[in-house]
């Protein structure tokens, strides 16, 4: 994407990426997003349709939109993302999901996972909730 400081070696300086607001990595065959924590200016991350089994966005506290659908993610912690408004994580392998601190959440799409329970009682702004095809009884 032109953010490398030297030869294309898969590495970038934090100073070159820490103010990027939007990152669209959809369908790029990515299996590891180590280093995403240095994108501290992110407000939107789209990493749908990749090969991810984990995603650590705990340092990306400015995220308002997170799209990580159609991966193989088993766990994700969105609690530090207090400004998160849109979160789509459908078609993964999530067993648990805690959005109780994400009080600004307006859209949660988490269908086709392995969720056992889902508590959205602390999400007064929630307008869209899709959670079919889970293990919720």
Secondary structure, DSSP 8 states (H G I E B T S, - for coil): ----SSSSSS---HHHHTT--EEE-TTS-----TTGGG-TT-SEEE--SS--S----TT-TT-SEEE--SS-------TT-TT--EEE--SS--S----TT-TT--EEE--SS--S----TT-TT--EEE--SSS--
